[in-house]
Every structure is written in C-alpha cells, then in structure tokens.
Amino acid sequence: MNFELTEEQRLIQDTARRFAAEQIAPTLAEEERKHEFRAERVATMGGLGFFSCSVPEDLGGSGMGFMESVLMAEQIGRVSASWRLPFNMQNLGPALAVAKFGTPQQRKKYVPGWVAGTQLGFFAMTEPNTGSDVASMKTHAIDRGDHWEVHGNKMWISQAHVGDAGLLYAYTDRAQGNKGISAFIIEPKKMKGCTARAIETKLGLHCAPTGEFVFEGMKVPKENVIGKPGDGFRICMWQLNQTRLGCAAGGLGVAGGALELAIKYANERTQFGKPISQHQMVQAQIAEMTVEHQSAQMLVYRAAWLKDNGKPSQYETSVAKLAASEAAVHAANECMKIYGSYGFSTEFPAERFYRDAKSLQVVEGTSNIQKIIISGMACGHTPNRE
C-alpha cells in the first residue's frame, strides 16, 4: 500500500495549514471569548476551494475528492474545531446530498453557493426528543396541493440562525414509518412561518453558531422536495455517512493539535531539574496520544480512499469516526493534565481543545451509535453501504 500523499495533496494540506495559522489563529482567542462567527471567513474558505471536494465541476467542484477534504479539515481542526464545522455545513452535507439526489434545477440553484461559501448551509434532523433515533422525529409536512406546510421544530442545528439555505427532514406520511420521511431544501430567511433562534449555552465550539428552528405552517414549494416524497430517510442516512467523515477529520485535527501542544509544553516545562518530557509518566501519556492519533489517521484516510474509489464505506467510516473522536477526547484530556494548573486556565488553548473535543462523541451519531453500526456489520447483521 502506498501511504504517500501526492504533490498536489501536500500543497492542499499546506494551504489549509497556512490558512489556519495566518487567518484563524491570530484572532481566535478573542473570537472565542465573544462567541463570534465570521461569515466572511466561510466565503474566503470557499474561494480557496475548501468546500469543492467531490462536487461535479459544472457546479463549482474542483476535481478533488474526499481525501483532499479530509486533509484540509484536519489542518483547520488542529487550530480550531469550530472552523472545521463549515466543511460539513457547506460541502459534505447539503452540497453533496443535493448534487447526488437533487433535480438539475435544484443543483444549479443551490450547490454553487454552498461550494463558494457565499450561501451558508445547514441540515436539520435533530429535535428536542429526537437524536440517535431519527425515525422518531415529530416535524411533519402537510401536502397543500401547490406547496408543503411544515410544523414542528428542530434543535441543535449548526448554522441554523445564520443559514441561508439547507436541508430539512420531516414526515410526509407517518403511517409509512421511516419510509414516510421526506427531504426538503428550505430557505429560512425567506420562507414565512419559520423562526430561527441561537443556542448560546454550549460547552464548546464557541465560534460555530448553533440554533433551533420552529416551524409554524412554513410553506415550502413542491419543487423543493429532494428526490421523491418518502426518500428522506435514505437520503439522510447517505448524507450522515459523508458528514461522519468530516467529523472524523475534525477528530484528527483536535487530537493532533492537542498532541502538538502537549509535546511543546512538556519540552519547555522543567520539574525536578529536567523537562517533564523526560519523566516516564509524561512520556507514557505522549506515547499513548501519538499511537491513538496515528491509528485514527490511517482509519480516516482509508475511509476517504474508499469513498473516492466508489466502494462501500459505511462500516469503515463509522470505525474512523469512533476512533478519531475517542482519540480526540483522550488527547485533549491528557494535554490538560500535562499542562497541570495552566491546563485549567482559559488563557491557554488546552482547555478549549478539551471542551471542543467532547462534541465529537455526540455529533453525526454518538459513539454508542457508531458501536451499534460497527458491531452490526462486523457480525453480518447489516450490509456495508455506500
């Protein structure tokens, strides 16, 4: 197996690394304190091609694949987990789903804006009482002849209250079970009957806006259904298999960033007459962090390779997402311990990595859900899918 990146991939990786260091890191501490989201930065990232991966070139795609998306998201995540989120909100979620399942008109109208970062995206499936059990959602759409009328609410939706256009999953025929769920493209700022509110009580990801939607008879045009009514659950599961890869790349970034911080501090901090990196207990911590990070990296890259080669990848993507998210949480935890009291201070980035890492065990399917998926496929109960 060839583990070497191509010259083009190394250049892409370096572009993302420099962007994170030059455009995000210098102002990140202040933005974190203010919980500040900068929409213009999303557009800048879009202009650099960060959201163009695996999208047809006639819709703004660059010819790059999932591997390149992972490489870029990983580098951004090493500096800020918040700023890894747009890879999912713009590209791996809405843009890829509409490019695959949407009509030519939908693709032309919406995908280029998501790719360019000039149209802020989102995908709404989670509700106050619906998380891992997607089919238990209460939001529903009523056929009114020339439009759909949506009632219900969605919770914990990234970019909800700043979003321009995104995906909504809702029941159109509850009697059909999950085959009665449909997927829609909605524009919350333009469609009456939709209220979006910010959620500001978050542990981490302070620069990544999160909100809720309340739908009180929101009118959605018939032409905004993705695929056919009843295709929503299938589209949702396919989409999650792509956005989970983005989360896995974010986990790599957090784990790698925390490891880098820990090594730097361990080489600088002196106790008992020598750098703490020369004490065995600290060496053991760094060794564990290194092994887990590198193991997760190979798993995430493998999942991306499978997707780029059109092979089934749901199993490998869940393996990668579980490994990377758990590696991130462990690395952030060990980094804080190596920093000691300074790790508990908001003046140092160790505590931010610790707070941000926890989200990775929840989003796009909790760690427990990934274990259910993995064990089901490992035992032959369910097939591996695209």
PLY file of the C-alpha trace (Angstrom):
ply
format ascii 1.0
element vertex 386
property float x
property float y
property float z
element edge 385
property int vertex1
property int vertex2
end_header
0.00 0.00 0.00
1.21 3.49 -0.86
0.82 5.83 2.09
2.48 8.82 0.41
0.40 11.88 -0.41
0.67 13.22 -3.93
2.40 16.54 -4.51
-0.99 18.16 -5.13
-2.37 16.76 -1.87
0.64 18.06 0.05
0.07 21.51 -1.44
-3.61 21.39 -0.48
-2.69 20.29 3.02
-0.16 23.11 3.30
-2.68 25.68 2.06
-5.11 24.70 4.80
-2.34 24.66 7.41
-1.21 28.16 6.46
-4.78 29.44 6.36
-5.41 28.16 9.88
-2.16 29.65 11.17
-2.48 33.02 9.44
-6.23 33.65 9.15
-7.73 31.88 12.19
-5.15 31.51 14.96
-4.20 35.21 15.43
-7.74 36.31 16.38
-9.17 33.02 17.66
-8.83 33.71 21.40
-10.79 36.95 21.14
-13.41 35.40 18.85
-13.84 32.52 21.30
-14.43 34.93 24.17
-17.08 36.76 22.14
-18.59 33.57 20.65
-18.02 35.28 17.30
-18.83 33.70 13.95
-17.47 35.38 10.83
-19.49 34.64 7.70
-16.88 36.32 5.51
-14.35 33.70 6.59
-16.62 30.96 5.24
-16.66 32.77 1.89
-12.87 33.06 1.98
-12.58 29.33 2.65
-14.98 28.68 -0.21
-12.90 30.85 -2.51
-9.86 28.73 -1.70
-11.74 25.58 -2.74
-12.21 24.15 0.74
-15.82 23.15 0.01
-15.42 21.99 -3.59
-14.44 18.37 -2.98
-16.40 15.56 -4.68
-18.77 18.09 -6.27
-19.24 18.00 -10.09
-17.13 20.63 -11.79
-20.14 22.21 -13.51
-21.50 23.02 -10.03
-18.29 24.57 -8.74
-16.37 21.42 -7.92
-12.59 21.37 -8.20
-11.98 17.76 -9.20
-10.71 16.99 -5.70
-12.10 14.11 -3.65
-12.88 13.11 -0.09
-9.19 12.63 0.73
-8.45 16.25 -0.03
-11.42 17.35 2.08
-10.12 15.29 4.99
-6.62 16.74 4.64
-7.93 20.30 4.73
-10.46 19.76 7.54
-7.80 18.04 9.63
-5.46 21.02 9.38
-8.19 23.50 10.24
-9.25 21.33 13.18
-5.72 21.36 14.60
-6.22 25.07 15.28
-9.99 25.38 15.73
-12.65 22.70 15.98
-15.28 25.41 15.41
-13.91 26.27 12.00
-13.89 22.64 10.89
-17.71 22.68 11.00
-18.22 24.54 7.68
-16.78 21.57 5.80
-19.92 19.67 6.81
-22.39 22.54 6.63
-21.33 23.62 3.14
-19.86 20.62 1.35
-20.19 17.16 2.87
-23.79 17.75 3.94
-26.01 19.92 1.69
-23.84 20.23 -1.42
-23.12 16.52 -1.83
-26.67 15.43 -0.98
-28.30 17.80 -3.48
-25.63 17.06 -6.11
-26.48 13.35 -5.81
-30.25 13.33 -5.21
-31.46 16.74 -6.37
-33.04 17.77 -9.66
-30.94 19.66 -12.25
-32.75 22.85 -11.21
-32.04 22.30 -7.51
-28.41 21.51 -8.19
-27.89 24.61 -10.31
-29.72 26.90 -7.87
-28.17 25.82 -4.58
-24.95 23.82 -4.88
-22.65 26.55 -6.28
-23.49 28.90 -3.39
-22.68 26.26 -0.78
-19.43 25.42 -2.53
-18.42 29.09 -2.79
-19.26 29.72 0.87
-21.46 32.66 -0.10
-24.61 30.80 0.92
-24.48 29.45 4.47
-25.77 25.89 4.70
-27.12 23.53 7.35
-29.03 20.26 7.70
-31.88 19.87 10.17
-32.77 16.44 11.52
-32.27 16.59 15.33
-35.19 17.56 17.56
-35.63 18.08 21.33
-36.65 14.41 21.71
-35.06 13.02 18.54
-31.36 12.36 18.26
-30.00 8.91 17.55
-33.50 7.62 16.68
-34.04 9.70 13.54
-37.34 7.97 12.74
-38.88 9.28 15.97
-38.95 12.86 14.66
-42.18 14.81 15.12
-41.72 17.52 12.49
-44.14 16.91 9.64
-45.17 18.43 6.33
-48.75 18.51 5.04
-49.49 18.41 1.32
-51.47 21.56 0.48
-51.62 20.98 -3.26
-49.21 23.63 -4.56
-46.88 23.55 -1.52
-45.96 21.67 1.65
-46.89 23.15 5.04
-44.34 22.34 7.76
-45.00 22.14 11.50
-42.60 21.20 14.29
-39.13 22.18 15.45
-35.50 21.21 15.13
-32.82 21.57 17.79
-29.01 21.73 17.93
-28.69 22.65 14.26
-25.32 24.08 13.26
-25.67 27.40 11.41
-29.46 27.39 11.86
-29.97 31.05 12.70
-27.34 32.28 10.22
-28.19 29.81 7.44
-29.39 30.89 4.03
-30.40 27.52 2.56
-30.18 23.98 3.84
-31.79 20.58 4.22
-34.82 19.71 6.31
-36.03 16.20 7.12
-39.71 15.79 8.05
-42.52 13.25 7.89
-44.93 13.47 4.98
-46.64 10.14 5.72
-46.17 8.87 9.27
-48.09 5.67 8.55
-45.18 4.52 6.35
-42.65 4.64 9.19
-39.19 5.81 8.15
-40.27 5.42 4.50
-42.64 8.32 5.12
-39.82 10.80 5.81
-39.03 13.32 3.07
-36.13 15.69 2.43
-36.63 19.36 1.56
-34.48 22.35 0.70
-35.55 25.31 2.80
-34.58 28.98 2.93
-35.44 30.05 6.49
-34.79 33.76 5.97
-37.25 33.88 3.07
-39.95 31.36 3.99
-42.72 32.63 6.24
-43.63 30.51 9.22
-40.04 29.71 10.18
-38.34 31.15 13.27
-34.65 30.53 13.95
-33.06 31.17 17.34
-29.50 30.89 18.60
-28.43 28.41 21.28
-25.73 30.05 23.38
-25.45 27.62 26.29
-22.76 25.41 24.80
-19.71 23.88 26.46
-17.52 24.37 23.40
-17.43 25.22 19.69
-17.96 28.86 20.61
-17.21 30.14 17.10
-19.58 27.69 15.44
-23.18 29.01 15.59
-25.81 26.55 16.78
-29.54 27.15 16.86
-33.08 25.84 16.65
-35.91 26.10 14.15
-39.60 26.48 14.95
-41.94 25.77 12.05
-45.46 27.14 12.30
-47.01 26.46 8.93
-43.88 27.21 6.91
-44.67 26.99 3.20
-42.18 25.00 1.12
-42.62 24.88 -2.67
-43.29 21.46 -4.17
-40.14 21.77 -6.30
-38.03 21.86 -3.13
-38.53 18.19 -2.34
-35.28 16.27 -2.83
-35.91 13.05 -4.73
-39.45 11.82 -4.14
-41.64 12.12 -1.02
-40.58 9.23 1.20
-36.91 9.26 0.10
-35.83 11.34 3.08
-34.63 8.61 5.43
-32.48 7.02 2.71
-31.02 10.42 1.78
-30.44 11.23 5.45
-28.52 8.00 6.11
-26.42 8.53 2.97
-25.68 12.10 3.98
-24.64 11.07 7.50
-22.14 8.64 6.04
-20.42 11.59 4.35
-20.63 14.10 7.19
-19.30 11.50 9.64
-16.09 11.53 7.65
-15.89 15.28 8.22
-16.31 14.73 11.96
-13.60 12.09 11.86
-11.26 14.56 10.14
-12.12 17.08 12.83
-11.24 14.49 15.47
-7.86 14.01 13.84
-7.33 17.74 13.95
-8.19 18.06 17.63
-6.09 15.03 18.57
-3.15 16.29 16.53
-3.44 19.82 17.87
-3.64 18.63 21.48
-0.66 16.32 20.95
1.39 19.14 19.47
0.55 21.43 22.39
1.40 18.71 24.92
4.80 17.95 23.36
5.75 21.63 23.13
4.82 22.30 26.74
6.45 19.09 28.01
9.73 20.12 26.38
9.54 23.63 27.89
8.29 22.88 31.42
11.03 21.90 33.88
10.47 19.98 37.13
12.96 18.14 39.32
15.79 19.60 37.28
14.75 18.44 33.80
11.99 18.91 31.20
8.88 16.97 32.12
9.11 15.25 28.71
11.99 13.26 30.25
9.80 11.88 33.03
8.38 8.44 32.29
4.78 9.15 33.25
4.59 12.09 30.84
6.38 10.04 28.17
3.72 7.35 28.57
0.96 9.92 28.11
2.53 11.31 24.94
3.18 7.81 23.57
-0.49 6.85 24.04
-1.66 10.07 22.39
0.70 9.50 19.46
-0.38 5.90 18.87
-4.08 6.72 19.04
-3.70 9.73 16.73
-1.73 7.84 14.10
-4.08 4.84 14.27
-7.11 7.06 13.78
-5.37 8.89 10.95
-4.90 5.70 8.96
-8.54 4.71 9.53
-9.85 8.11 8.44
-7.64 8.21 5.34
-8.76 4.68 4.45
-12.44 5.65 4.67
-11.77 8.65 2.42
-9.92 6.43 -0.07
-12.85 4.01 -0.23
-15.27 6.85 -0.94
-13.02 8.26 -3.64
-12.91 4.86 -5.29
-16.67 4.32 -5.18
-16.53 1.43 -2.71
-18.91 0.74 0.20
-17.67 2.73 3.18
-20.33 2.97 5.89
-18.57 0.41 8.07
-15.12 1.98 7.66
-16.49 5.49 8.12
-18.09 4.57 11.44
-14.87 2.86 12.55
-12.93 6.01 11.63
-15.40 8.37 13.31
-15.39 6.36 16.54
-11.61 6.03 16.63
-10.93 9.69 15.82
-13.48 11.15 18.22
-12.30 8.98 21.11
-8.66 9.77 20.28
-9.50 13.47 20.31
-11.17 13.33 23.73
-8.32 11.31 25.23
-5.64 13.54 23.71
-7.35 16.70 24.95
-7.71 15.21 28.41
-4.05 14.17 28.58
-2.95 17.54 27.22
-4.79 19.29 30.06
-3.13 17.02 32.62
0.32 17.66 31.17
-0.32 21.41 31.38
-1.29 20.99 35.03
-2.93 24.08 36.53
-2.32 26.01 33.34
-4.47 23.48 31.50
-7.36 24.58 33.69
-6.88 28.20 32.69
-8.81 29.83 29.87
-5.63 31.74 28.96
-4.19 28.61 27.34
-5.67 26.58 24.45
-5.58 23.23 26.26
-8.95 23.85 27.92
-10.54 24.82 24.57
-9.41 21.56 22.97
-10.86 19.72 25.97
-14.26 21.46 25.64
-14.44 21.20 21.86
-13.41 17.53 21.74
-16.48 16.38 23.66
-18.79 17.40 20.82
-17.20 14.77 18.57
-18.61 11.97 20.72
-22.12 13.29 20.03
-22.49 14.81 16.55
-23.35 12.82 13.40
-24.15 9.77 15.52
-22.89 9.29 19.07
-20.01 6.97 19.90
-22.60 4.43 21.08
-24.41 4.62 17.74
-21.12 4.05 15.91
-20.56 0.94 18.02
-24.02 -0.36 17.08
-23.31 0.23 13.37
-19.85 -1.34 13.57
-20.94 -4.41 15.52
-23.96 -4.96 13.27
-21.79 -5.04 10.16
-18.97 -6.98 11.83
-21.45 -9.69 12.86
-23.04 -9.76 9.42
-26.42 -8.48 10.55
-26.38 -5.46 8.21
-24.56 -4.87 4.91
-21.87 -2.30 4.28
-23.28 0.52 2.12
-22.10 3.49 0.10
0 1
1 2
2 3
3 4
4 5
5 6
6 7
7 8
8 9
9 10
10 11
11 12
12 13
13 14
14 15
15 16
16 17
17 18
18 19
19 20
20 21
21 22
22 23
23 24
24 25
25 26
26 27
27 28
28 29
29 30
30 31
31 32
32 33
33 34
34 35
35 36
36 37
37 38
38 39
39 40
40 41
41 42
42 43
43 44
44 45
45 46
46 47
47 48
48 49
49 50
50 51
51 52
52 53
53 54
54 55
55 56
56 57
57 58
58 59
59 60
60 61
61 62
62 63
63 64
64 65
65 66
66 67
67 68
68 69
69 70
70 71
71 72
72 73
73 74
74 75
75 76
76 77
77 78
78 79
79 80
80 81
81 82
82 83
83 84
84 85
85 86
86 87
87 88
88 89
89 90
90 91
91 92
92 93
93 94
94 95
95 96
96 97
97 98
98 99
99 100
100 101
101 102
102 103
103 104
104 105
105 106
106 107
107 108
108 109
109 110
110 111
111 112
112 113
113 114
114 115
115 116
116 117
117 118
118 119
119 120
120 121
121 122
122 123
123 124
124 125
125 126
126 127
127 128
128 129
129 130
130 131
131 132
132 133
133 134
134 135
135 136
136 137
137 138
138 139
139 140
140 141
141 142
142 143
143 144
144 145
145 146
146 147
147 148
148 149
149 150
150 151
151 152
152 153
153 154
154 155
155 156
156 157
157 158
158 159
159 160
160 161
161 162
162 163
163 164
164 165
165 166
166 167
167 168
168 169
169 170
170 171
171 172
172 173
173 174
174 175
175 176
176 177
177 178
178 179
179 180
180 181
181 182
182 183
183 184
184 185
185 186
186 187
187 188
188 189
189 190
190 191
191 192
192 193
193 194
194 195
195 196
196 197
197 198
198 199
199 200
200 201
201 202
202 203
203 204
204 205
205 206
206 207
207 208
208 209
209 210
210 211
211 212
212 213
213 214
214 215
215 216
216 217
217 218
218 219
219 220
220 221
221 222
222 223
223 224
224 225
225 226
226 227
227 228
228 229
229 230
230 231
231 232
232 233
233 234
234 235
235 236
236 237
237 238
238 239
239 240
240 241
241 242
242 243
243 244
244 245
245 246
246 247
247 248
248 249
249 250
250 251
251 252
252 253
253 254
254 255
255 256
256 257
257 258
258 259
259 260
260 261
261 262
262 263
263 264
264 265
265 266
266 267
267 268
268 269
269 270
270 271
271 272
272 273
273 274
274 275
275 276
276 277
277 278
278 279
279 280
280 281
281 282
282 283
283 284
284 285
285 286
286 287
287 288
288 289
289 290
290 291
291 292
292 293
293 294
294 295
295 296
296 297
297 298
298 299
299 300
300 301
301 302
302 303
303 304
304 305
305 306
306 307
307 308
308 309
309 310
310 311
311 312
312 313
313 314
314 315
315 316
316 317
317 318
318 319
319 320
320 321
321 322
322 323
323 324
324 325
325 326
326 327
327 328
328 329
329 330
330 331
331 332
332 333
333 334
334 335
335 336
336 337
337 338
338 339
339 340
340 341
341 342
342 343
343 344
344 345
345 346
346 347
347 348
348 349
349 350
350 351
351 352
352 353
353 354
354 355
355 356
356 357
357 358
358 359
359 360
360 361
361 362
362 363
363 364
364 365
365 366
366 367
367 368
368 369
369 370
370 371
371 372
372 373
373 374
374 375
375 376
376 377
377 378
378 379
379 380
380 381
381 382
382 383
383 384
384 385
